[in-house]
Amino acid sequence: MMFRFNSIVRKYEKPYVLVRPGEDQGYDEYGDPIPAQPVRVPLRGLFQPVSADLQLAEGGNYTAEDRALYTSHRHDPGDLIEYQENQYTIDMPEGRDYRDTNKYIAKKRVVNDPVQ
């Protein structure tokens, strides 16, 4: 049995952008590499705050600035997205075969986060 949530999500969804690394642009006349421009793919989805239960259950891995994303698009862990001028990284896909909408946890990226 398939639960159909797309009609509900479609009613409240907002635009966001999937940012993919661009292809190599080659080299300029001096032999310096030309930086690749990222590919920006416009998508739509529903963003909701991460529940307090999930914030506590995961031992502080999630904050109030992280979001749950509901969309019909399939993302891979580590995908970079932009929503309302903030960047998020797709952290945890929630795999369920019985619904037509995908749910992901999007962790807010902070520019000065230490590398782990």
HUCOR-V824340 format. One record per residue. RES is the residue in one small letter. OMEGA is omega in whole degrees, -180 to 180 (* if undefined). D_LAST is the distance of its C-alpha to the last C-alpha in whole Angstrom. Layout:
<<RES/OMEGA/D_LAST> <RES/OMEGA/D_LAST>>
This chain:
<<m/-178/41> <m/174/39> <f/-176/38> <r/-180/39> <f/-175/36> <n/-179/36> <s/178/39> <i/180/38> <v/-179/34> <r/-179/36> <k/-173/38> <y/-174/35> <e/-180/33> <k/178/32> <p/171/30> <y/-174/27> <v/171/25> <l/-178/23> <v/179/22> <r/177/22> <p/-180/21> <g/177/24> <e/177/26> <d/-178/27> <q/-178/30> <g/-176/31> <y/177/32> <d/-175/34> <e/178/38> <y/179/36> <g/178/34> <d/180/30> <p/176/28> <i/-179/29> <p/-179/25> <a/176/25> <q/179/26> <p/177/24> <v/-178/26> <r/-178/26> <v/179/28> <p/179/30> <l/177/29> <r/179/30> <g/-180/29> <l/179/29> <f/178/26> <q/176/27> <p/175/25> <v/-177/23> <s/178/25> <a/178/25> <d/179/25> <l/178/22> <q/-180/20> <l/-176/21> <a/-179/21> <e/174/18> <g/177/17> <g/178/16> <n/-179/13> <y/-179/16> <t/179/17> <a/179/21> <e/176/20> <d/-175/18> <r/168/21> <a/-178/23> <l/175/24> <y/-177/28> <t/175/29> <s/179/31> <h/177/28> <r/177/26> <h/173/22> <d/175/20> <p/-179/16> <g/177/14> <d/178/17> <l/178/17> <i/176/20> <e/179/22> <y/180/24> <q/176/26> <e/175/24> <n/177/21> <q/180/18> <y/174/17> <t/178/15> <i/-173/16> <d/-169/15> <m/174/17> <p/178/21> <e/-175/24> <g/176/26> <r/-176/30> <d/-173/33> <y/178/35> <r/-177/34> <d/180/34> <t/180/31> <n/178/28> <k/179/25> <y/171/22> <i/-180/19> <a/180/18> <k/179/15> <k/177/15> <r/177/13> <v/-173/13> <v/-176/14> <n/176/12> <d/176/9> <p/178/6> <v/-178/4> <q/*/0>>
